[in-house]
Amino acid sequence: MSIESTRETMLRYFNSEHSDVNTIAEDVVFTIMASGQEHRGREGVMGMLKYFYHIAFDATATLHVTLFGESNALWEGDFVGRHIGEFAGIPATGKDVRVPLCVVYDLENDQIKRGRVYFEMPVLMAQLGVGS
Protein backbone atom coordinates (compact mmCIF):
# COMPACT_ATOMS: atom_id res chain seq x y z
CA MET A 1 0.00 0.00 0.00
CA SER A 2 1.08 3.56 -0.54
CA ILE A 3 0.94 6.28 2.08
CA GLU A 4 -1.81 7.97 0.07
CA SER A 5 -3.84 4.73 -0.05
CA THR A 6 -3.48 4.32 3.72
CA ARG A 7 -4.50 7.95 4.22
CA GLU A 8 -7.60 7.56 2.01
CA THR A 9 -8.71 4.38 3.79
CA MET A 10 -8.23 5.87 7.23
CA LEU A 11 -9.98 9.14 6.38
CA ARG A 12 -12.97 7.15 5.10
CA TYR A 13 -12.99 5.21 8.38
CA PHE A 14 -12.60 8.31 10.58
CA ASN A 15 -15.11 10.41 8.63
CA SER A 16 -17.72 7.63 8.83
CA GLU A 17 -17.31 7.64 12.63
CA HIS A 18 -16.18 4.00 12.42
CA SER A 19 -19.30 2.88 10.51
CA ASP A 20 -17.80 2.18 7.04
CA VAL A 21 -17.25 -1.57 7.44
CA ASN A 22 -15.64 -1.72 3.99
CA THR A 23 -12.57 -0.12 5.57
CA ILE A 24 -12.28 -2.98 8.09
CA ALA A 25 -11.00 -6.47 7.20
CA GLU A 26 -13.39 -9.34 7.97
CA ASP A 27 -10.78 -10.87 10.28
CA VAL A 28 -9.80 -7.60 11.99
CA VAL A 29 -8.54 -7.69 15.58
CA PHE A 30 -8.59 -4.70 17.94
CA THR A 31 -6.67 -5.08 21.20
CA ILE A 32 -7.19 -2.92 24.29
CA MET A 33 -3.54 -2.75 25.28
CA ALA A 34 -4.11 -2.00 28.99
CA SER A 35 -6.03 -5.26 29.50
CA GLY A 36 -5.05 -7.40 26.52
CA GLN A 37 -8.74 -7.81 25.70
CA GLU A 38 -9.26 -8.58 22.01
CA HIS A 39 -12.26 -7.83 19.81
CA ARG A 40 -12.29 -9.99 16.68
CA GLY A 41 -14.08 -9.62 13.37
CA ARG A 42 -16.11 -6.72 12.07
CA GLU A 43 -19.03 -7.42 14.40
CA GLY A 44 -16.75 -7.71 17.43
CA VAL A 45 -14.98 -4.43 16.70
CA MET A 46 -18.19 -2.59 15.84
CA GLY A 47 -19.78 -3.92 19.05
CA MET A 48 -16.83 -2.70 21.13
CA LEU A 49 -17.00 0.75 19.56
CA LYS A 50 -20.77 0.96 20.07
CA TYR A 51 -20.37 -0.04 23.72
CA PHE A 52 -17.66 2.56 24.41
CA TYR A 53 -19.23 5.45 22.49
CA HIS A 54 -22.99 4.89 22.93
CA ILE A 55 -23.77 2.48 25.79
CA ALA A 56 -21.25 2.99 28.61
CA PHE A 57 -20.58 6.56 27.51
CA ASP A 58 -22.20 9.16 25.31
CA ALA A 59 -18.90 10.11 23.75
CA THR A 60 -16.93 11.32 20.77
CA ALA A 61 -13.25 11.36 19.94
CA THR A 62 -11.45 14.65 19.44
CA LEU A 63 -8.41 14.58 17.19
CA HIS A 64 -4.94 15.88 18.01
CA VAL A 65 -2.64 14.02 15.57
CA THR A 66 -2.86 11.55 12.69
CA LEU A 67 0.11 9.92 11.00
CA PHE A 68 0.02 7.74 7.89
CA GLY A 69 2.59 5.23 6.64
CA GLU A 70 2.63 2.63 3.88
CA SER A 71 0.75 0.05 5.95
CA ASN A 72 0.19 1.77 9.29
CA ALA A 73 -1.65 4.74 10.72
CA LEU A 74 -1.78 6.44 14.10
CA TRP A 75 -4.63 8.44 15.63
CA GLU A 76 -4.10 10.41 18.84
CA GLY A 77 -6.69 12.47 20.64
CA ASP A 78 -9.14 12.44 23.53
CA PHE A 79 -12.16 10.32 24.34
CA VAL A 80 -14.72 12.93 25.49
CA GLY A 81 -18.16 12.26 26.87
CA ARG A 82 -20.45 11.43 29.75
CA HIS A 83 -20.56 8.15 31.69
CA ILE A 84 -24.13 6.92 31.05
CA GLY A 85 -23.93 3.14 31.55
CA GLU A 86 -22.05 0.42 33.41
CA PHE A 87 -18.34 0.30 32.65
CA ALA A 88 -15.78 -2.00 34.30
CA GLY A 89 -18.30 -2.79 37.04
CA ILE A 90 -18.94 0.90 37.73
CA PRO A 91 -22.59 1.96 37.39
CA ALA A 92 -23.32 5.14 35.43
CA THR A 93 -22.11 8.21 37.30
CA GLY A 94 -23.25 10.92 34.90
CA LYS A 95 -19.75 12.39 35.13
CA ASP A 96 -18.05 14.04 32.18
CA VAL A 97 -14.74 12.53 31.11
CA ARG A 98 -11.83 13.48 28.88
CA VAL A 99 -9.34 10.64 28.49
CA PRO A 100 -6.18 10.51 26.34
CA LEU A 101 -6.57 7.91 23.58
CA CYS A 102 -4.19 6.62 20.92
CA VAL A 103 -4.83 3.91 18.32
CA VAL A 104 -2.20 2.37 16.07
CA TYR A 105 -3.59 0.67 12.98
CA ASP A 106 -2.08 -1.98 10.68
CA LEU A 107 -3.56 -2.15 7.19
CA GLU A 108 -3.55 -4.77 4.44
CA ASN A 109 -5.25 -4.51 1.04
CA ASP A 110 -6.74 -1.08 1.83
CA GLN A 111 -8.44 -2.36 5.00
CA ILE A 112 -7.73 -2.13 8.72
CA LYS A 113 -6.35 -5.50 9.84
CA ARG A 114 -5.34 -4.68 13.44
CA GLY A 115 -5.90 -1.88 15.92
CA ARG A 116 -3.95 -1.40 19.12
CA VAL A 117 -5.92 0.85 21.47
CA TYR A 118 -4.01 2.77 24.15
CA PHE A 119 -6.61 4.18 26.54
CA GLU A 120 -5.50 5.88 29.78
CA MET A 121 -7.56 3.86 32.28
CA PRO A 122 -6.01 5.52 35.38
CA VAL A 123 -7.18 8.92 34.07
CA LEU A 124 -10.68 7.57 33.43
CA MET A 125 -10.93 5.92 36.86
CA ALA A 126 -9.82 9.13 38.58
CA GLN A 127 -12.41 11.14 36.65
CA LEU A 128 -15.11 8.64 37.63
CA GLY A 129 -14.06 8.98 41.27
CA VAL A 130 -12.78 5.42 41.62
CA GLY A 131 -9.95 4.95 44.08
CA SER A 132 -10.04 8.52 45.35
C-alpha positions as CSV (number, residue, x, y, z in Angstrom):
1,M,0.0,0.0,0.0
2,S,1.1,3.6,-0.5
3,I,0.9,6.3,2.1
4,E,-1.8,8.0,0.1
5,S,-3.8,4.7,0.0
6,T,-3.5,4.3,3.7
7,R,-4.5,8.0,4.2
8,E,-7.6,7.6,2.0
9,T,-8.7,4.4,3.8
10,M,-8.2,5.9,7.2
11,L,-10.0,9.1,6.4
12,R,-13.0,7.1,5.1
13,Y,-13.0,5.2,8.4
14,F,-12.6,8.3,10.6
15,N,-15.1,10.4,8.6
16,S,-17.7,7.6,8.8
17,E,-17.3,7.6,12.6
18,H,-16.2,4.0,12.4
19,S,-19.3,2.9,10.5
20,D,-17.8,2.2,7.0
21,V,-17.3,-1.6,7.4
22,N,-15.6,-1.7,4.0
23,T,-12.6,-0.1,5.6
24,I,-12.3,-3.0,8.1
25,A,-11.0,-6.5,7.2
26,E,-13.4,-9.3,8.0
27,D,-10.8,-10.9,10.3
28,V,-9.8,-7.6,12.0
29,V,-8.5,-7.7,15.6
30,F,-8.6,-4.7,17.9
31,T,-6.7,-5.1,21.2
32,I,-7.2,-2.9,24.3
33,M,-3.5,-2.7,25.3
34,A,-4.1,-2.0,29.0
35,S,-6.0,-5.3,29.5
36,G,-5.0,-7.4,26.5
37,Q,-8.7,-7.8,25.7
38,E,-9.3,-8.6,22.0
39,H,-12.3,-7.8,19.8
40,R,-12.3,-10.0,16.7
41,G,-14.1,-9.6,13.4
42,R,-16.1,-6.7,12.1
43,E,-19.0,-7.4,14.4
44,G,-16.8,-7.7,17.4
45,V,-15.0,-4.4,16.7
46,M,-18.2,-2.6,15.8
47,G,-19.8,-3.9,19.1
48,M,-16.8,-2.7,21.1
49,L,-17.0,0.7,19.6
50,K,-20.8,1.0,20.1
51,Y,-20.4,0.0,23.7
52,F,-17.7,2.6,24.4
53,Y,-19.2,5.5,22.5
54,H,-23.0,4.9,22.9
55,I,-23.8,2.5,25.8
56,A,-21.3,3.0,28.6
57,F,-20.6,6.6,27.5
58,D,-22.2,9.2,25.3
59,A,-18.9,10.1,23.7
60,T,-16.9,11.3,20.8
61,A,-13.3,11.4,19.9
62,T,-11.4,14.7,19.4
63,L,-8.4,14.6,17.2
64,H,-4.9,15.9,18.0
65,V,-2.6,14.0,15.6
66,T,-2.9,11.5,12.7
67,L,0.1,9.9,11.0
68,F,0.0,7.7,7.9
69,G,2.6,5.2,6.6
70,E,2.6,2.6,3.9
71,S,0.8,0.0,5.9
72,N,0.2,1.8,9.3
73,A,-1.6,4.7,10.7
74,L,-1.8,6.4,14.1
75,W,-4.6,8.4,15.6
76,E,-4.1,10.4,18.8
77,G,-6.7,12.5,20.6
78,D,-9.1,12.4,23.5
79,F,-12.2,10.3,24.3
80,V,-14.7,12.9,25.5
81,G,-18.2,12.3,26.9
82,R,-20.5,11.4,29.8
83,H,-20.6,8.2,31.7
84,I,-24.1,6.9,31.1
85,G,-23.9,3.1,31.6
86,E,-22.1,0.4,33.4
87,F,-18.3,0.3,32.6
88,A,-15.8,-2.0,34.3
89,G,-18.3,-2.8,37.0
90,I,-18.9,0.9,37.7
91,P,-22.6,2.0,37.4
92,A,-23.3,5.1,35.4
93,T,-22.1,8.2,37.3
94,G,-23.2,10.9,34.9
95,K,-19.7,12.4,35.1
96,D,-18.1,14.0,32.2
97,V,-14.7,12.5,31.1
98,R,-11.8,13.5,28.9
99,V,-9.3,10.6,28.5
100,P,-6.2,10.5,26.3
101,L,-6.6,7.9,23.6
102,C,-4.2,6.6,20.9
103,V,-4.8,3.9,18.3
104,V,-2.2,2.4,16.1
105,Y,-3.6,0.7,13.0
106,D,-2.1,-2.0,10.7
107,L,-3.6,-2.2,7.2
108,E,-3.6,-4.8,4.4
109,N,-5.2,-4.5,1.0
110,D,-6.7,-1.1,1.8
111,Q,-8.4,-2.4,5.0
112,I,-7.7,-2.1,8.7
113,K,-6.4,-5.5,9.8
114,R,-5.3,-4.7,13.4
115,G,-5.9,-1.9,15.9
116,R,-3.9,-1.4,19.1
117,V,-5.9,0.9,21.5
118,Y,-4.0,2.8,24.2
119,F,-6.6,4.2,26.5
120,E,-5.5,5.9,29.8
121,M,-7.6,3.9,32.3
122,P,-6.0,5.5,35.4
123,V,-7.2,8.9,34.1
124,L,-10.7,7.6,33.4
125,M,-10.9,5.9,36.9
126,A,-9.8,9.1,38.6
127,Q,-12.4,11.1,36.7
128,L,-15.1,8.6,37.6
129,G,-14.1,9.0,41.3
130,V,-12.8,5.4,41.6
131,G,-9.9,4.9,44.1
132,S,-10.0,8.5,45.4
